Amino acid sequence: MTLGYRGRLALLAVLAGILGLAFLSRLFAMQVAGSGKYRKLARKQIAGARPLHPPRGRILDATGQELAAEETGYELTVRAAAWRSVMHECQRCGFVRFYTKTQKVGACIRCGKPLVRVDRSDATPLARLLEMSVQELLDRVEARVREVEGIVADRLGTDLPPRREEQEQARLWADYGWRPRRIARDVSYEVAREVELNPHQYPAFRIRAVHARRANGGRDFVHLLGLVREETESVDGLKLEVAAGVSGIERAFDDVLRGEPGKLRIARDPRDGEERVVERQPARPGEDVRLTIAARDQALAVAALGGTTGALVVIDAHDGDVLAAASSPCYEPGEYARVLADLNEQKERLGRWPKHHALQDAVFSGFDAPGSIVKPVTAVAALLAGVATPETRIECDRHFRNRRGQPLGSLKCSSAHGDVCVRDALIRSCNVYFQTVQKEAIERGAFDRMFDVARRFGFGLRTGVELEPALFDDTWDPGRSWAENVWMAIGQGKVRLSPAQVARAYAGLATGSLPRLRLVAEVGGRPVPPQRTPLGIDESVLRLVRESLAEVARHGTAAGHGLERWPIFVKTGTAQLGGTLQNAWLAGFLPAHRGRPAIAFAIVVFDTELNAAAACAPALSDFLRGFYVESGS
Amino acid sequence: MRADVLRGLRIPLYWPAILPTAGLLLLGLAALSGLEVRLGLHWVDDWHVRQAIGIAVGLAASAAFVLVPYKTIIGRAYLLYGATLLLLVAVLVVGSERNNARRWIELPGFEFQPSELMKLALVITLARFIRFRSSYKTFKGLFTPFLLTLVPMGLILIQPDLGTALLFIPILFAMLFAAGARPRHLLLVILLGAAGILPLYQWGLKPYQKERIDGFLVQLGVMSAEGGGGKNAGGDAGGKEADAARRKAEAKRREAMAKDENYQLEQSKVAVGAGGFFGADEEGAGGQVLYRVPERQTDFVFAAVANRWGFLGGLLVVALLGWLLVSILAVAARHRDPAGRLLCLGVFAMLAGQAFINLAMTVGLMPVTGLTLPFLSYGRSSLVVCMLGVALVCNVAARPAYDFGRGDFD
């Protein structure tokens, strides 16, 4: 039977149809019936994931100047496995592939041209870039290769059959051999760029970014900003080295500054090792933290303290913004290791840690006996509790007498003040007056009311600054004995205050409200609102105390030290340490002046033989001069 | 007067062929859009723009081609054939070399692949030769059509371009068979050709061409990665030994995947398979595997379609191609002029053969050959020639011959 023309056409059509159906069946088998298998294979080709470093947030001063920021540096690394392999290159397109010595060399996957072995002398341009000799570069690389060989040898099991050993060795090399190992640190951006942009020229080498924290604030801010250290963070099982705050703002705001690592999923071409990002989960950068302190004011405070051991804190009396917080001694952040070594040496010598040292922040954590600095609060408490009136007068013959009328010698006044009222007592810092008032309060059962007033001024309470230590107990608790409770009135005994607490209490005296201290003005651009709590104290009482403090610089315990040129309300205080050493305090406030807000301050000089005014007034004067005059405000 | 000229210039449109062609062209543009391909150190993703330029050129060329009556074209067939042969010779001398092959003539602004034009030239030449003869009905008479085919095939094999060269065989056989050549003669030729396959493999193929065939056989399990043994290397050892042998063979097959010869094919299969029924999620591993298919914008564009739009996308491609081929066959069936019929059949064989070989190699039914998928693959020479083929069909369909009674070739 012969087919006609149309029959033959039909046959051709049927043939084409059969081929089409065969193809569709195959397609169905692959895409519908066997899709799972191919998707699994596709997933297998995802070589792995890589964490993305989140840039740590900056710490800025009040004017926006960078105090701490992340700096990216570069390291040159080598992949030992690539170096050990024999590199082959396509002369046409630059395609590179590594072969072990036993592998058969193939053709370029792009051009089909045979790949040509590349001589190892390609280290010359890189050595030139790094400004080192080729031999030095090769020595460094070989050292890294030997390092991997050592790791592989250590991990290689013993007593393995030769074939198994070969397989295991290959597996270990595939695992450890391709990890980049550093051969040069701090390479310049130009070198990093050259190596990164020309991977075919430097095939075994890779650039690794290194993120370091740069503290621009230097020694002025070292206690406030704190330190960071490298920590390993895990992101879905991926390890990432990140900077973690260990002290200061860096620690207090670590969760804000740190950000969140991202992740890359990488697919690697099994033939040429070319990597491609298949999924990017971007890192969330850390947020910036802006302080309330201007770097300039902080520098003034640090300079004012000079070489003394002590602290100076200045706050906005209304809002509680910390305007300067200097702690001395301080150190350059880069000298931490040396300072720590010195400290350890001192510890060895003394048998204990020194009480005050460079690594310690004295403003927020330096709790110590406040001495007469608390007397204005005692005065307010006594007037409110009805234990004393403005007219109540007490005879001071230097000695305070106990319940049996016996004079106590240890906390006597420096001279006999005679018949003094509360005003005189504040101006002349009369211990006898305030101890007698406190004794009266205890005897009349009004001690609790007085204690409550002290609490209202924030004694024994947190100031609101995040740098205060976690342990915060019994710094201002009722004493265990009658004497301790009496001494509390003059800031002696077991009570402790930090300079920040003192400055805050004086802000309360100045404004009638107790502000919550604020060291951070903004987090991630969001302002931190100021908070203040009214003290609920009659204004006439506060006025009486303020008027008294205004006289201290002119006629009182701070007179003759140059403070009288300022419109200053101030109180001195000394805390006896035994022997001739004492802690010298000066605290007070100034009204808004020359464009600056009303401020409250506290300054302490530890372990000094000088009286309070002599120890603290020069530093305070220096600071105020810079703060008001030299700022040009 | 002017209206008469315009009427004379009216482009004959054969919608049953034009609509599926337009569908395929649009699908090709969509597949190429966003398809990044690495060129040197850069990733380029403007293939759809380049393809659109090719389509514009193809439309212009097709419009010109369709205006000239096909009988005039047939009349210049030998001239066209000779000129294209000269170009094939010229490409061996002055052609630019890429991917280890010398296939392109570089002209200012574009590159041109004479072997693509030869496909159409061969169709026209064979149609001219066969139309009023009956000598091809004898075994001896097959000599001239085969010579006309084998000469350009030989020149193209020298380039080398095995895929394009092999496409000439279905064109020749389909045209001869439809014209009425004796099936037994054609079978005899096929048997003779089959006998020459082994010597051709051994001595006639380039190493990379052998690797592709080896890779194809390895992925089918016909041949082990080491080149010896077979799928049932374990023989009749039975049970566990047979399983172990199968596992070993599978491991070797995977190992072979990493080797050059099989890489393209394996990656293409993974990309197609990962497409599933509705297509792979581009962000997921299934979608991203596409980036490892070499030549995904040209020879393996179907992998991109199947990966992105899944089985539905593949089905659409096959349906559009089927529609186009059926419409071409319909013209061939109803046309009365032998030359017109042969032209349509030649174009049918050219497009069907090229499409099947390309699709089959993408899913591992055939070894990898450098052949584009008509209308979808990036490759402007191929695109323009395929569009000219459809234009030729439109040309034939728009010019019915006079019916003198019983059709030719019966």
Interface residues (C-beta under 8 A of the other chain):
Chain A: G4 Y5 R6 R8 L9 L11 L12 A13 A16 G17 L19 G20 A22 F23 L24 R26 L27 F28 M30 Q31 V32 G34 S35 K37 Y38 R39 L41 A42 R43 Q45 I46 C93 G94 G106 A107 I109 R110 C111 G112 K113 A267 D269 P270 R271 R276 V278 E279
Chain B: G40 R98 N99 N100 A101 A174 F177 A178 G180 Y208 M257 A258 K259 D260 Y263 K269 V270 A271 V272 G273 A274 G275 G276 F277 A280 E283 G284 A285 G286 Q288 V289 Y291 R292 P294 A306 G310 F311 G314 L315 V318 L321 G322 L325 V326 L329 A332 A333 R341 L345 F348 A349 A352 F356 L359 A360 V363 G364 L365 G407 D408 F409 D410
